[in-house]
Amino acid sequence: MLSMKPSDDYVLEVENLKKYFPIKKGVFSKEVGSIKAVDGISFGVKRGETLGIVGESGCGKSTMARLVIRLLEATDGSIKLQGKELTTLPSKEMRSTRKDIQMIFQDPYASLNPRWTIERTLLEPMKVYKIGTPRDRKEKVADLLNKVGLDPSYAKRHPHEFSGGQRQRIGIARALVLNPKLIIADEPVSALDISVQAQVINLMQDLQELYNLTYVFITHDLSVVEHISDRIAVMYLGKVVEMADKAQLFSDPLHPYTIALMSAAPEVNAKQKKERIVLKGDVPSPANPPSGCTFHTRCPSCMDVCKVKIPALKEVSPGRSVACHLY
Amino acid sequence: MQQNMLEVSNLTTTFTSRKSTFNAVDGISFHVEKGETLGIVGESGCGKSVTSLSIMGLVKPPGKVSGKHIRFDGDGIDLLHLDQKEMRKLRGNEIAMIFQEPMTSLNPVYRIGNQIGETLKIHKKIKGIEQKDKVVELLKLVGIPRPDEIFYSYPHQLSGGMRQRVMIAMAMACDPKLIIADEPTTALDVTIQAQILELIKELQEQKGMSMILITHDLGVVSEVCDRVLVMYAGKIVESGPVKQILQNPQHPYTKGLLASLPRKGESHKRLSYIPGQVPAPKNWPKGCRFSDRCPYVMDQCYVSLPPLFPISEDQHAACWLVKEEGREADVKHETVR
C-alpha cells in the first residue's frame, strides 16, 4: 500500500476504491459475473498539485473520475475530500459537497446545454447554491469569461456559436464558478487541434497558479500529461500499475507497461531511432481479466510468478510505487 | 526520370450551398512517387480529407471537383475525367482506401470473410474455395490470429485494432498500387497504434506500394512518411522531405504547429501556441489565409496570396517571408499574445 499520512495537505485521498459493474443475463437478470472497471486503487492529491492519470481506453480512468464525484456509487473503498468521507455521505449532503469538486469534460459541446446562453449556464450553479446577489453573480460571470480569455460580451451567445477551443474555455469557466477545491479534467484537450490544445493547456496552468487549483488530469496522451502533471499514475485494467513524480517516471519508467506505453508514442523529433517495444495483442476484457498480474498476457518480461500472483502496488523509493514482480 | 504514381494538378473541390460557394480544397498540386509514403497533415477543416475523397472520386454533390488533371500510374489514366463506371473499376482495385473508423466502414451484418471476399469477387472474379483461401491468407498477412475463425466473425466481435487490421486486409486484397489512409490510427490506443503503423510500414516495404497518409499527428508523420504536405485552409503551405520540414520548418504555420507540441523535458514552461483559430472557409482572409494568426505578418500578406516558393530543391513554402529573405527565413518562433 501507499504510505499516505493523513494530513490536511491532501485535498483528495482515495483508498482501495473499487467499482464492479454486474453482468446480468436471462429473464430474471441473474448476475453472472462482474466487470472490474476499477479494482482497488489508492492515491492522494495534494493541494495545488496536478495528478496526471494515464492509461488506454477501458483502463477505468473515467470510471474513477465518476466515482470520485459520486456520479457512480463505489462498490468498496473510501474517498476523502479534505478529510471528509464521501462514500457514506447522505445524498443531500453530497449535493452540497459536490460544489467543491468540479469536472471538465472531453467534449464541451455535449456538456453545455445548447438552448441556454453561456451566461445562463454559468449563472445556474450560483443560483442553485444561492451564492451572492444577482448583481454579484453577473459580475462573477463577466470576470470568469475574462479570465478564460473570452470577451464578456459573448455571454449572451449560445454554445453553437463557438469553436471547439472556445467551448472548452467555457467548460473551464463553468467548472470554476463555484470556486472548487478540486477539479477533475477528463481528457479536456483530446478533442482539440494541436494549436488550440496548447492554448487550453496554458490556460489551465495559468488558472492553477491564479487560484491555487488542484487538478486530477486524465488523459491518454503522454506528452500532455508530462507537460502538465506533478505526479503521474499509470493505470492498466482497473489498477494503478505505477505511480511516481513526473521527472522520475519519464526518466526511468519501471513497470513494463509504462515502458511500452512510452516507447509506443510516436515522437516528432526522434533524433536517434529508438528501439520500439510493440506490445502483442489487445487490452484484455475487464469482465474476464487474466489471472495473476493482468498485464502478463502482453508483458515482454513475464515470469512464471506473474501468471499466478497478483503483484501489489509497493513503494520502491520515497513517493514512487510500482506493481510488478520485477521490483 | 522516375515515374510518379500520382500527379495532382490544380485540384479544386467546391461546395455550394444555397447561400454561398466555397473551395474546401483550393487549387493544390502535388505528386506521389512510386513506393513513397506522402503524409498530408493539417488541423481539422484544412481540406486534407476532402483531398483524398476528391482523388477517389467520392465527393458527393453538391460538391464538385475540378482542376487540370489527376494522373494515375504514369500518364495513362486521368482520374479527373473518368466516368463512374471506369472509376469503380479502379477503386478498391488499383487504389484502395483505409478509413479512420473501421466500425462505420464495415458492414455490421456481414461476416468479415464475406466483406473481404466481395472485393476479390468484383475485381478479380475469384470465387468459392479459392476466394476463402485467399481471404484467410490476407487475414494472416495483416497479423490476425486464428484467421479461420475470424473469417466467420462479425465486426462487432472484434476489437478496434483488429477491425483496423481487417480494413487493411480489405485494402490489400487486390494488391493496389496506391493506398490512401485517412487517419488510420486516430481512433486507436497508442500501443495498438504502434502495432498498426508497424504493420502498414511492413506491408508497404513488402509490396512496394505508394501511400498517402492523412493525419493530424506530426509524430505519426515523422515515423512513417518520406515526404509531407502541410495544409492550411484548403492550400498547401509547405511541402518537402519529412526530416527537413520537422527540423527546419519555414512556413510560420508549420513552425507554430511544431512549437505548440509539448516537449520532453521542457514541462511546466508555457507552451507556445498559435493565437486564434482556424478560420471557416467563408471567413478566409483575402491575402494569405494565415495572415490573421501569423506572428510575422507584413502588409503584403493582407493583400495577396503567396504561391509556393522553393527553399531548396525539394522543400517549398507558401510565404512571402521566404521570398523576401531568399532562401533562409530563420526567424525564431515566439509567442505573441
Contacts between the chains, C-beta under 8 A, distances in Angstrom:
chain1	res1	chain2	res2	distance
A	56	B	189	3.9
A	56	B	190	6.9
A	56	B	191	6.5
A	56	B	192	7.9
A	57	B	189	5.7
A	163	B	277	5.0
A	165	B	277	5.8
A	166	B	277	7.7
A	193	B	43	3.9
A	193	B	44	5.7
A	193	B	216	7.0
A	193	B	278	7.0
A	194	B	43	6.7
A	194	B	216	7.0
A	194	B	218	7.6
A	194	B	257	5.9
A	194	B	260	5.4
A	194	B	261	6.6
A	195	B	43	6.6
A	195	B	256	6.3
A	195	B	257	6.2
A	195	B	260	5.1
A	195	B	273	5.8
A	195	B	274	4.0
A	195	B	277	7.8
A	195	B	278	8.0
A	196	B	43	8.0
A	196	B	273	7.8
A	196	B	277	6.1
A	197	B	260	7.1
A	198	B	260	3.6
A	198	B	261	7.8
A	198	B	262	7.8
A	198	B	271	4.1
A	198	B	272	7.0
A	198	B	273	3.7
A	198	B	274	7.7
A	199	B	273	4.8
A	199	B	275	7.8
A	201	B	262	7.3
A	201	B	271	5.7
A	202	B	270	5.3
A	202	B	271	5.5
A	202	B	273	6.5
A	205	B	268	7.7
A	205	B	270	7.1
A	220	B	189	6.8
A	220	B	190	6.9
A	222	B	190	7.4
A	223	B	261	6.7
A	223	B	262	4.4
A	223	B	263	7.5
A	223	B	264	7.5
A	224	B	262	5.8
A	226	B	262	6.5
A	226	B	264	6.9
A	226	B	267	5.6
A	227	B	262	3.6
A	227	B	263	7.9
A	227	B	267	4.7
A	227	B	268	7.5
A	227	B	271	6.9
A	228	B	267	7.4
A	246	B	267	6.8
A	250	B	264	7.1
A	250	B	265	8.0
A	260	B	191	6.2
A	261	B	190	6.3
A	261	B	191	6.5
A	263	B	194	7.8
A	264	B	190	4.6
A	264	B	191	4.8
A	264	B	193	6.9
A	264	B	194	3.9
A	265	B	190	5.3
A	265	B	219	6.9
A	266	B	193	7.5
A	266	B	194	7.7
A	266	B	197	7.2
A	266	B	217	6.7
A	266	B	219	3.2
A	266	B	220	5.0
A	266	B	222	6.8
A	266	B	223	4.8
A	267	B	219	5.4
A	267	B	222	6.9
A	267	B	223	7.7
A	267	B	264	8.0
A	268	B	218	4.9
A	268	B	219	5.3
A	268	B	222	5.1
A	268	B	246	5.8
A	268	B	258	6.8
A	268	B	261	6.1
A	269	B	222	7.5
A	269	B	246	6.6
A	269	B	247	7.4
A	269	B	263	7.9
A	270	B	222	6.6
A	270	B	223	7.5
A	276	B	194	6.5
A	276	B	198	7.7
A	278	B	191	7.7
A	278	B	194	5.2
A	278	B	195	5.6
A	278	B	198	5.6
A	279	B	191	4.6
A	279	B	194	7.5
A	279	B	195	7.4
A	282	B	159	4.6
A	282	B	161	5.7
A	282	B	162	7.2
A	282	B	192	6.8
A	283	B	189	7.4
